[in-house]
Amino acid sequence: MAFDGIVISNLSYELNTKLVGGRISKISMPEENELIFTVKNNAKTYRLLVSASASLPLVYLTDVNKPAPKVAPAFLMLLRKYIGTAKIIDISQRDLERILCFELEHLNELGDISHKKMYVEIMGKHSNIIFTDENNKIIDSIKRISANMSSLREVLPGRQYFLPDELKKKDLLTVTLEEFKDILKSKEYALSKSIYMNFAGISPLIAEEILIRASLSSQAPSTSLNELEYTHLFHTIKNLLEDISLHNFSPNIIYRGEEAFEFSSINLFSYENEEYKKVFFDSVSEMLYNFYSFREAFVLNRQKSSDLRRIVNTALERASKKFDLQEKQLQDADKKDIYRVYGDLLNTYGYSLKGGEGSFTTENFYDDNKEITIPLDKHKSAKENAKKYYDKYAKLSRTTKALSEEIVNTKKDMEHLLSIQTALEVSSDDESLSQIRQELIDFGYIKKHSSSKQKKTSSHPYHYISSDGYDIYVGKNNYQNEELTFKLATGNDWWFHAKGIPGSHVILKSNNEEELPDRTYEEAAALAAFYSKAKDSEKVEVDYIQRKNIKKVAGAAPGFVIYHSNWSMIATPRADLQQAK
């Protein structure tokens, strides 16, 4: 997937069409390094999302609003001060670089017309939003970059905005055939790599597409083409760029099965076989929203829950090491029976010992009278040696009993932590993450601060509607699983769970009907498979049983239950049902 110069060109055209001439009415900053501009133009209201996130830089129009933090960050306050009501004069792309420039007009403190610029650089981890005056002097940026952080350029208030030569690539819109050939011949790379490394706006995806259109091998050395092939390749690129210049875009997403794994603003001929499905969109923003909305939620969730994941992973690692040590100790303790045998044999046959022996060989009546040699303390009598072995046996018996109980508890801890680990994969909102944090506090994995007050959360389980109209609920964490199973569900409702692995409780409301459609059971099972540790498997075994046959385990962590006489089915993990509003 590539947020390349062609996608930026498509965006520039769309934003110019819809936003230029409009006026900014609101600026918010819902996430770190992310801004949403509300723009009113031609009696319509648009929301422009701009993100300089290192993991997910984005620019597109969206209908979705996000809650803003209670305290506005300094960069947001600065933008509101200068361009909170500014008019958008122009939106342009720097050559085919991944840079958009917004030219803005506003009234200064004296009521005079003033101009500002906002550069949005979509460059992976180096992405930034840079605010300048009309002469390109930096007023501020969403990420300040000092000389210690980058040797290429500083991005600090008062510095001049520029793009370093090291970041610039040759512009294919203006390059000549001779320049094109000289660049490819200058250094030997694989042909596709040479194209995307040397020319602005060309991603590896587009480089591959160009070579497919030109019927050339992407792995051929860039210095190996003949003159006719260089010319043909050049004209293939120029034909593609002509479509871009004429704004002939075809925003589309490539699906492999249900997975959206690639997108582009041009029709990709490289994905024409039956393995792939191509979906076209009316606008580049619609395409980007459809592709990135789930991915954005996933990445933000990973960021927000990273500290919880670290705590759970550390606790799991410790519990696993503890379990291995306990099992080794138990194996050693399981040798205790030999000491009882030594004691019995010494008490039975030890009368023949005269004292001072270092060992005693006798018949073992526990093992068909085979000979056995017993080590002895030569300073002790037979009875004293027997007592020593009985004491060892008794001690190891106590150890075995204690270790067996500890191993059970350690296994329960590991199962509990694995269930929390799975809940962190399922949860996507702050409230459910807050519930998981509270669970970790309640069970001692996070230290509770006496001054902190427990906040009530309003997190709700996922609520789906089956194809036949039945309500299906999915817990996001152990507390929700507990509530679903023992408070929301009634006796005749159906309970689903992936067999033998951590996962969500899924409740299918039966509406007191004795028979439900087979399809509804299958859809509930598919959800139980999807919201489990095995969601990436092709097939998952799922248990299902009526709620009245589910029992809570006394003293167990929330969400842990026991049941018997259940049914099972094989399900493909899916979560494509309609969600209730």
C-alpha positions as CSV (number, residue, x, y, z in Angstrom):
1,M,0.0,0.0,0.0
2,A,1.4,3.4,-0.8
3,F,0.4,7.0,0.0
4,D,2.4,8.0,-3.0
5,G,2.7,11.2,-5.2
6,I,-0.1,10.0,-7.5
7,V,-2.5,9.6,-4.5
8,I,-1.4,13.1,-3.3
9,S,-2.1,14.5,-6.8
10,N,-5.6,12.9,-6.7
11,L,-6.1,14.4,-3.2
12,S,-4.9,17.9,-4.3
13,Y,-7.4,17.9,-7.2
14,E,-10.3,16.8,-4.9
15,L,-9.4,19.2,-2.1
16,N,-9.1,22.1,-4.6
17,T,-12.5,21.2,-6.1
18,K,-14.3,21.1,-2.7
19,L,-12.4,23.3,-0.3
20,V,-10.8,26.2,-2.2
21,G,-12.8,29.4,-1.6
22,G,-14.2,27.9,1.6
23,R,-13.6,29.2,5.1
24,I,-12.3,27.3,8.1
25,S,-14.9,27.3,10.9
26,K,-13.3,25.0,13.4
27,I,-10.0,23.3,14.1
28,S,-9.7,20.4,16.6
29,M,-6.9,18.0,17.6
30,P,-8.5,14.7,18.6
31,E,-5.2,12.8,18.7
32,E,-1.5,13.6,19.0
33,N,-0.2,14.8,15.6
34,E,-3.7,14.8,14.1
35,L,-5.9,17.7,13.1
36,I,-9.5,18.0,11.9
37,F,-10.4,21.2,10.0
38,T,-14.1,21.9,9.5
39,V,-14.5,24.0,6.3
40,K,-17.7,25.6,5.0
41,N,-17.9,26.2,1.3
42,N,-20.8,26.6,-1.2
43,A,-23.4,25.9,1.5
44,K,-21.7,22.6,2.4
45,T,-19.6,21.6,5.4
46,Y,-16.5,19.4,5.0
47,R,-14.2,17.8,7.5
48,L,-10.6,17.5,6.5
49,L,-8.5,15.0,8.6
50,V,-4.7,15.6,8.5
51,S,-2.5,13.3,10.5
52,A,1.3,13.4,10.8
53,S,1.4,10.2,12.9
54,A,4.6,8.3,12.3
55,S,2.7,5.0,12.0
56,L,-0.3,6.2,10.0
57,P,0.1,9.6,8.2
58,L,-3.1,10.5,6.5
59,V,-5.0,13.2,4.6
60,Y,-8.6,12.9,3.5
61,L,-12.1,14.3,3.7
62,T,-14.3,12.5,6.2
63,D,-17.8,12.6,7.6
64,V,-16.7,11.2,10.9
65,N,-16.0,13.6,13.8
66,K,-13.9,12.8,16.8
67,P,-14.0,14.1,20.3
68,A,-11.4,16.7,21.1
69,P,-9.3,16.7,24.3
70,K,-10.5,19.0,27.1
71,V,-7.2,20.9,27.1
72,A,-6.1,22.3,23.7
73,P,-2.4,21.7,22.8
74,A,-0.2,24.7,22.1
75,F,0.0,24.1,18.3
76,L,-3.8,23.9,18.1
77,M,-4.2,27.2,20.0
78,L,-1.7,28.7,17.6
79,L,-3.6,27.6,14.5
80,R,-6.9,28.8,16.0
81,K,-5.3,32.2,16.7
82,Y,-4.1,32.7,13.2
83,I,-6.3,30.7,10.8
84,G,-9.4,29.8,13.0
85,T,-11.6,31.6,10.4
86,A,-9.2,31.8,7.5
87,K,-10.2,31.4,3.8
88,I,-8.5,28.7,1.8
89,I,-7.0,30.3,-1.3
90,D,-5.2,27.4,-2.9
91,I,-4.1,23.8,-2.3
92,S,-1.2,22.6,-4.3
93,Q,1.2,19.7,-4.6
94,R,5.0,20.2,-4.7
95,D,5.9,18.6,-8.0
96,L,5.0,15.0,-7.5
97,E,6.3,15.0,-4.0
98,R,4.2,13.8,-1.1
99,I,3.7,17.3,0.1
100,L,0.5,19.4,0.1
101,C,0.7,23.2,0.5
102,F,-2.4,25.0,1.8
103,E,-2.4,28.8,1.1
104,L,-4.6,30.6,3.6
105,E,-5.9,34.2,3.9
106,H,-7.0,35.8,7.2
107,L,-7.3,39.1,8.9
108,N,-4.5,40.1,11.3
109,E,-4.9,41.9,14.6
110,L,-5.2,45.2,12.8
111,G,-7.9,44.0,10.4
112,D,-5.5,43.8,7.4
113,I,-5.5,40.9,5.0
114,S,-2.6,38.5,5.8
115,H,-1.5,35.2,4.3
116,K,-0.1,32.0,5.8
117,K,0.9,28.6,4.5
118,M,0.5,25.1,5.9
119,Y,2.7,22.3,4.5
120,V,1.5,18.8,5.1
121,E,4.3,16.3,4.5
122,I,3.3,12.7,4.2
123,M,6.6,10.9,4.5
124,G,6.2,8.0,6.8
125,K,7.9,8.4,10.2
126,H,9.2,11.8,9.0
127,S,5.6,13.2,8.4
128,N,4.9,16.7,9.7
129,I,2.5,19.6,9.6
130,I,4.4,22.9,9.2
131,F,2.8,26.3,9.6
132,T,4.6,29.3,8.0
133,D,4.1,32.9,7.0
134,E,3.8,33.9,3.4
135,N,7.6,34.1,3.0
136,N,8.0,30.5,4.2
137,K,9.4,31.4,7.6
138,I,8.3,28.7,10.1
139,I,5.9,29.9,12.8
140,D,5.6,26.4,14.3
141,S,5.1,22.8,13.5
142,I,3.2,19.9,15.0
143,K,6.6,18.1,15.4
144,R,9.6,20.3,16.2
145,I,12.8,18.9,14.7
146,S,16.1,20.1,16.2
147,A,19.6,19.8,14.7
148,N,20.2,17.0,17.2
149,M,17.3,15.1,15.7
150,S,18.1,15.6,12.0
151,S,21.2,16.7,10.2
152,L,19.2,17.5,7.0
153,R,17.1,20.4,8.3
154,E,15.7,21.9,11.4
155,V,12.0,22.4,11.7
156,L,11.8,25.1,14.4
157,P,10.0,28.5,14.8
158,G,12.0,31.2,13.0
159,R,13.7,28.8,10.6
160,Q,13.1,29.0,6.8
161,Y,11.0,26.2,5.4
162,F,12.7,24.2,2.6
163,L,12.9,20.7,1.4
164,P,16.5,19.3,1.6
165,D,18.1,18.3,-1.6
166,E,18.6,14.8,-0.1
167,L,14.9,14.4,0.0
168,K,14.2,15.7,-3.5
169,K,13.9,13.4,-6.4
170,K,13.7,14.2,-10.1
171,D,10.3,15.4,-11.3
172,L,8.9,13.0,-14.0
173,L,6.6,15.7,-15.2
174,T,9.5,17.8,-16.5
175,V,12.3,15.2,-17.1
176,T,13.5,14.7,-20.7
177,L,14.1,11.4,-22.4
178,E,17.9,11.9,-22.3
179,E,17.8,12.8,-18.6
180,F,15.6,9.8,-17.9
181,K,18.1,7.4,-19.6
182,D,21.1,9.0,-17.9
183,I,19.5,8.6,-14.5
184,L,18.7,4.9,-15.0
185,K,22.2,4.2,-16.4
186,S,24.0,6.1,-13.7
187,K,23.8,3.3,-11.1
188,E,22.8,-0.3,-11.5
189,Y,19.8,-1.3,-9.5
190,A,16.8,-3.6,-10.2
191,L,14.7,-1.6,-12.7
192,S,11.7,-1.1,-10.4
193,K,14.0,0.1,-7.5
194,S,15.8,2.5,-9.8
195,I,12.5,4.1,-10.8
196,Y,11.1,4.6,-7.3
197,M,14.4,5.7,-5.8
198,N,15.1,8.3,-8.4
199,F,11.8,9.9,-9.3
200,A,9.3,11.8,-7.2
201,G,5.9,10.4,-6.4
202,I,6.7,6.9,-7.6
203,S,6.1,4.2,-5.0
204,P,7.3,0.5,-5.4
205,L,3.7,-0.4,-6.2
206,I,3.5,2.2,-9.1
207,A,7.0,1.2,-10.3
208,E,5.9,-2.4,-10.6
209,E,2.7,-1.3,-12.4
210,I,4.7,0.8,-14.9
211,L,6.9,-2.1,-15.8
212,I,4.0,-4.4,-16.2
213,R,2.4,-1.9,-18.6
214,A,5.8,-1.6,-20.4
215,S,6.2,-5.5,-20.5
216,L,9.6,-5.2,-18.8
217,S,11.0,-7.3,-16.0
218,S,11.1,-5.4,-12.6
219,Q,14.3,-7.2,-11.7
220,A,16.2,-6.5,-14.8
221,P,19.3,-4.3,-14.2
222,S,18.5,-0.6,-14.8
223,T,21.6,-0.4,-17.0
224,S,20.7,-3.4,-19.2
225,L,18.0,-1.9,-21.5
226,N,18.5,-1.1,-25.1
227,E,17.7,2.3,-26.5
228,L,14.3,1.2,-27.8
229,E,13.3,-0.2,-24.4
230,Y,14.4,3.0,-22.5
231,T,12.3,5.0,-25.0
232,H,9.3,2.7,-24.6
233,L,9.5,2.8,-20.8
234,F,9.8,6.6,-20.9
235,H,6.7,6.9,-23.0
236,T,4.8,4.4,-20.8
237,I,5.5,6.7,-17.8
238,K,4.6,9.8,-19.8
239,N,1.2,8.2,-20.8
240,L,0.5,7.5,-17.1
241,L,1.5,11.0,-16.1
242,E,-0.7,12.5,-18.8
243,D,-3.7,10.9,-17.2
244,I,-2.7,12.3,-13.9
245,S,-2.3,15.8,-15.4
246,L,-5.8,15.5,-16.9
247,H,-7.1,14.3,-13.5
248,N,-8.2,10.9,-14.9
249,F,-8.0,9.1,-11.6
250,S,-9.6,5.8,-10.7
251,P,-9.4,5.4,-6.9
252,N,-9.7,1.7,-6.0
253,I,-8.9,-0.8,-3.3
254,I,-7.7,-4.3,-4.0
255,Y,-9.1,-7.1,-1.8
256,R,-7.7,-10.5,-1.4
257,G,-10.6,-12.5,0.1
258,E,-12.0,-10.1,2.7
259,E,-8.7,-8.4,3.3
260,A,-8.1,-4.9,1.9
261,F,-4.4,-5.1,1.3
262,E,-3.6,-2.5,-1.5
263,F,-5.0,0.8,-2.9
264,S,-4.2,3.2,-5.6
265,S,-5.5,6.2,-7.5
266,I,-4.9,4.5,-10.8
267,N,-6.3,1.3,-12.2
268,L,-3.7,-1.4,-11.3
269,F,-3.5,-3.9,-14.2
270,S,-1.2,-6.1,-12.1
271,Y,-4.2,-7.3,-10.1
272,E,-6.5,-8.6,-12.8
273,N,-6.7,-12.3,-11.9
274,E,-9.4,-14.1,-10.0
275,E,-7.5,-14.1,-6.7
276,Y,-8.2,-10.4,-6.3
277,K,-11.3,-8.2,-6.2
278,K,-11.1,-4.6,-7.2
279,V,-13.5,-2.0,-5.8
280,F,-13.6,1.5,-7.3
281,F,-14.7,4.6,-5.4
282,D,-16.1,8.0,-6.5
283,S,-13.4,9.9,-4.5
284,V,-9.9,9.4,-3.2
285,S,-11.1,10.4,0.3
286,E,-13.8,7.7,0.2
287,M,-11.1,5.2,-0.8
288,L,-8.7,6.2,1.9
289,Y,-11.4,6.3,4.6
290,N,-12.5,2.8,3.7
291,F,-8.9,1.5,3.6
292,Y,-7.6,3.2,6.7
293,S,-10.5,3.6,9.1
294,F,-10.1,0.1,10.5
295,R,-6.3,0.3,10.3
296,E,-6.3,3.7,12.0
297,A,-8.5,2.4,14.8
298,F,-6.2,-0.7,15.1
299,V,-3.0,1.4,15.3
300,L,-4.5,3.9,17.7
301,N,-5.7,1.1,19.9
302,R,-2.2,-0.5,19.8
303,Q,-0.7,2.8,20.9
304,K,-3.2,3.5,23.7
305,S,-2.9,-0.1,25.0
306,S,0.8,-0.5,24.7
307,D,1.5,0.0,28.4
308,L,-1.2,-2.6,29.3
309,R,0.2,-5.0,26.8
310,R,3.7,-4.6,28.3
311,I,2.3,-5.2,31.8
312,V,0.4,-8.3,30.6
313,N,3.3,-9.7,28.6
314,T,5.7,-9.2,31.5
315,A,3.3,-10.9,33.9
316,L,2.8,-13.8,31.5
317,E,6.5,-14.2,31.0
318,R,7.0,-14.4,34.8
319,A,4.1,-16.8,35.3
320,S,5.5,-19.0,32.5
321,K,9.0,-19.2,34.1
322,K,7.4,-19.8,37.5
323,F,5.3,-22.6,36.0
324,D,8.3,-24.3,34.4
325,L,10.3,-24.1,37.6
326,Q,7.3,-25.5,39.6
327,E,7.0,-28.4,37.2
328,K,10.7,-29.2,37.5
329,Q,10.5,-29.1,41.3
330,L,7.4,-31.4,41.1
331,Q,9.3,-33.9,38.9
332,D,12.1,-33.9,41.5
333,A,9.6,-34.3,44.4
334,D,7.9,-37.2,42.5
335,K,11.0,-39.3,43.4
336,K,9.9,-39.3,47.0
337,D,8.5,-42.8,46.9
338,I,12.0,-44.3,46.7
339,Y,12.8,-42.8,50.2
340,R,9.8,-44.6,51.7
341,V,11.0,-47.8,50.1
342,Y,14.5,-47.3,51.6
343,G,13.0,-46.7,55.1
344,D,10.7,-49.8,54.9
345,L,13.6,-52.0,53.7
346,L,16.0,-50.7,56.4
347,N,13.3,-51.3,59.1
348,T,12.8,-54.9,57.7
349,Y,16.3,-56.0,57.0
350,G,18.5,-53.5,58.7
351,Y,19.1,-55.8,61.7
352,S,21.9,-57.5,59.7
353,L,24.0,-54.2,59.6
354,K,26.8,-54.0,62.1
355,G,27.3,-50.2,61.8
356,G,29.8,-48.1,59.8
357,E,28.6,-49.3,56.4
358,G,28.3,-46.7,53.5
359,S,25.6,-48.7,51.7
360,F,23.3,-51.7,52.1
361,T,22.3,-54.1,49.4
362,T,19.2,-56.1,50.0
363,E,16.1,-57.6,48.2
364,N,13.3,-55.2,47.4
365,F,10.0,-56.8,48.2
366,Y,8.2,-54.0,46.3
367,D,9.9,-55.0,43.1
368,D,9.8,-58.8,42.8
369,N,12.7,-59.1,45.3
370,K,15.2,-57.6,42.9
371,E,18.4,-56.4,44.5
372,I,18.5,-52.7,45.5
373,T,21.4,-50.7,47.0
374,I,20.6,-48.1,49.6
375,P,23.1,-45.3,50.4
376,L,23.7,-45.0,54.1
377,D,25.1,-42.5,56.5
378,K,27.9,-44.6,58.1
379,H,27.7,-42.5,61.3
380,K,24.0,-43.6,61.9
381,S,22.4,-46.8,62.8
382,A,19.9,-48.7,60.5
383,K,16.9,-47.2,62.3
384,E,18.4,-43.7,62.2
385,N,19.0,-44.1,58.5
386,A,15.4,-45.3,58.0
387,K,14.1,-42.3,60.0
388,K,16.2,-40.0,57.8
389,Y,14.6,-41.4,54.7
390,Y,11.1,-41.3,56.2
391,D,11.6,-37.6,57.0
392,K,12.7,-37.0,53.4
393,Y,9.7,-38.8,52.1
394,A,7.3,-36.8,54.4
395,K,9.0,-33.5,53.4
396,L,8.7,-34.2,49.7
397,S,5.1,-35.3,50.2
398,R,4.3,-32.0,51.7
399,T,6.2,-30.3,48.8
400,T,4.4,-32.3,46.2
401,K,1.0,-31.3,47.7
402,A,2.0,-27.6,47.9
403,L,3.5,-27.6,44.4
404,S,0.4,-29.3,42.9
405,E,-1.8,-26.5,44.4
406,E,0.7,-23.8,43.3
407,I,0.8,-25.2,39.7
408,V,-3.0,-25.1,39.5
409,N,-3.0,-21.5,40.7
410,T,-0.1,-20.5,38.3
411,K,-2.0,-22.1,35.4
412,K,-5.1,-20.1,36.4
413,D,-3.0,-17.0,36.4
414,M,-1.7,-17.7,33.0
415,E,-5.2,-18.5,31.6
416,H,-6.4,-15.2,33.1
417,L,-3.5,-13.2,31.6
418,L,-4.1,-14.9,28.2
419,S,-7.7,-13.9,28.4
420,I,-6.7,-10.3,29.1
421,Q,-4.2,-10.4,26.3
422,T,-7.0,-11.5,23.9
423,A,-9.3,-8.7,25.3
424,L,-6.6,-6.2,24.4
425,E,-6.9,-7.4,20.8
426,V,-10.7,-7.1,20.9
427,S,-11.0,-3.7,22.6
428,S,-10.9,-0.6,20.5
429,D,-12.3,2.1,22.7
430,D,-11.0,4.0,25.7
431,E,-13.8,2.8,28.0
432,S,-13.1,-0.9,27.5
433,L,-9.4,-0.4,27.8
434,S,-10.2,1.4,31.1
435,Q,-12.1,-1.7,32.3
436,I,-9.1,-3.9,31.4
437,R,-6.8,-1.6,33.4
438,Q,-9.1,-1.8,36.3
439,E,-9.1,-5.6,36.1
440,L,-5.3,-5.5,36.2
441,I,-5.5,-3.3,39.3
442,D,-8.0,-5.5,40.9
443,F,-5.8,-8.6,40.5
444,G,-2.6,-6.9,41.6
445,Y,-0.8,-6.6,38.3
446,I,-0.9,-2.8,38.5
447,K,-0.3,-1.0,41.8
448,K,-3.4,0.8,43.0
449,H,-2.8,4.4,44.0
450,S,-4.7,5.3,47.1
451,S,-5.4,8.8,45.9
452,S,-6.9,7.6,42.5
453,K,-10.7,7.3,42.4
454,Q,-12.2,4.5,40.3
455,K,-14.1,6.0,37.4
456,K,-17.3,4.6,36.1
457,T,-17.0,3.5,32.5
458,S,-19.7,3.5,29.8
459,S,-18.2,0.8,27.6
460,H,-20.7,-1.5,26.0
461,P,-20.3,-4.9,24.3
462,Y,-20.4,-5.3,20.6
463,H,-24.0,-5.6,19.4
464,Y,-24.7,-7.4,16.1
465,I,-27.9,-8.2,14.3
466,S,-28.0,-11.6,12.7
467,S,-29.3,-12.0,9.1
468,D,-32.5,-13.3,10.6
469,G,-32.9,-10.4,13.0
470,Y,-31.7,-11.9,16.2
471,D,-29.5,-9.9,18.7
472,I,-26.0,-11.1,19.2
473,Y,-23.7,-9.6,21.9
474,V,-19.9,-9.9,22.1
475,G,-17.9,-9.1,25.3
476,K,-14.8,-6.9,24.8
477,N,-13.1,-7.9,28.1
478,N,-13.6,-10.2,31.1
479,Y,-15.9,-7.9,33.0
480,Q,-18.1,-7.5,30.0
481,N,-18.1,-11.3,29.5
482,E,-19.2,-11.7,33.1
483,E,-22.0,-9.2,32.7
484,L,-23.2,-10.6,29.4
485,T,-23.4,-14.2,30.6
486,F,-24.7,-13.7,34.1
487,K,-26.8,-10.5,33.8
488,L,-27.9,-9.8,30.2
489,A,-28.5,-13.4,29.2
490,T,-31.5,-15.4,30.3
491,G,-31.8,-19.1,30.7
492,N,-32.9,-20.0,27.2
493,D,-30.4,-17.7,25.4
494,W,-27.4,-19.3,23.7
495,W,-23.8,-18.9,24.8
496,F,-20.9,-19.4,22.4
497,H,-17.1,-19.6,23.0
498,A,-14.1,-20.7,21.0
499,K,-13.2,-24.2,22.4
500,G,-10.3,-24.4,24.8
501,I,-8.7,-21.0,24.0
502,P,-9.1,-17.4,25.3
503,G,-11.9,-15.5,23.6
504,S,-15.1,-13.4,24.1
505,H,-18.4,-14.7,25.4
506,V,-21.0,-14.4,22.7
507,I,-24.6,-14.3,23.6
508,L,-27.4,-15.1,21.1
509,K,-30.7,-13.8,22.4
510,S,-33.3,-16.5,21.6
511,N,-36.4,-14.3,22.4
512,N,-37.7,-17.5,24.2
513,E,-38.0,-19.3,20.9
514,E,-37.2,-23.0,21.1
515,E,-35.8,-23.3,17.5
516,L,-33.6,-20.7,15.8
517,P,-32.5,-20.7,12.2
518,D,-29.3,-22.7,11.6
519,R,-27.8,-19.6,9.9
520,T,-28.1,-17.6,13.1
521,Y,-26.2,-20.2,15.1
522,E,-23.5,-20.2,12.4
523,E,-23.2,-16.4,12.5
524,A,-22.9,-16.4,16.3
525,A,-20.2,-19.1,16.1
526,A,-18.3,-17.1,13.5
527,L,-18.3,-14.1,15.8
528,A,-17.0,-16.3,18.7
529,A,-14.2,-17.5,16.4
530,F,-13.4,-14.0,15.2
531,Y,-13.2,-12.6,18.8
532,S,-10.8,-15.2,20.0
533,K,-7.1,-16.1,20.1
534,A,-7.6,-18.1,16.9
535,K,-9.1,-15.3,14.8
536,D,-6.4,-15.7,12.1
537,S,-7.2,-19.4,11.7
538,E,-9.2,-20.7,8.7
539,K,-11.4,-22.9,11.0
540,V,-12.1,-22.7,14.7
541,E,-14.1,-25.1,16.9
542,V,-16.7,-23.3,18.9
543,D,-18.7,-24.6,21.8
544,Y,-22.3,-23.5,22.3
545,I,-24.9,-24.2,25.0
546,Q,-27.9,-22.6,26.6
547,R,-27.1,-20.1,29.2
548,K,-29.0,-22.0,32.0
549,N,-26.3,-24.7,31.8
550,I,-23.4,-22.3,32.4
551,K,-22.0,-22.2,35.9
552,K,-19.5,-19.6,37.3
553,V,-16.3,-21.0,38.8
554,A,-16.2,-20.2,42.5
555,G,-13.4,-17.7,43.3
556,A,-12.3,-17.6,39.7
557,A,-11.4,-14.5,37.7
558,P,-14.3,-12.7,35.9
559,G,-15.5,-14.5,32.7
560,F,-14.3,-18.0,33.7
561,V,-17.1,-20.6,33.6
562,I,-17.8,-24.3,33.5
563,Y,-20.3,-26.2,31.4
564,H,-21.1,-29.8,30.3
565,S,-23.2,-31.4,27.6
566,N,-22.5,-28.7,25.1
567,W,-22.6,-28.8,21.3
568,S,-19.7,-27.9,19.0
569,M,-19.4,-26.6,15.5
570,I,-16.6,-25.6,13.2
571,A,-16.7,-21.9,12.2
572,T,-14.8,-19.6,10.0
573,P,-13.8,-16.4,11.9
574,R,-16.0,-13.5,10.6
575,A,-17.4,-10.3,11.9
576,D,-19.2,-8.9,8.9
577,L,-22.7,-8.8,10.4
578,Q,-24.6,-5.5,10.7
579,Q,-23.9,-3.7,14.0
580,A,-26.9,-2.3,15.9
581,K,-27.0,1.5,16.1
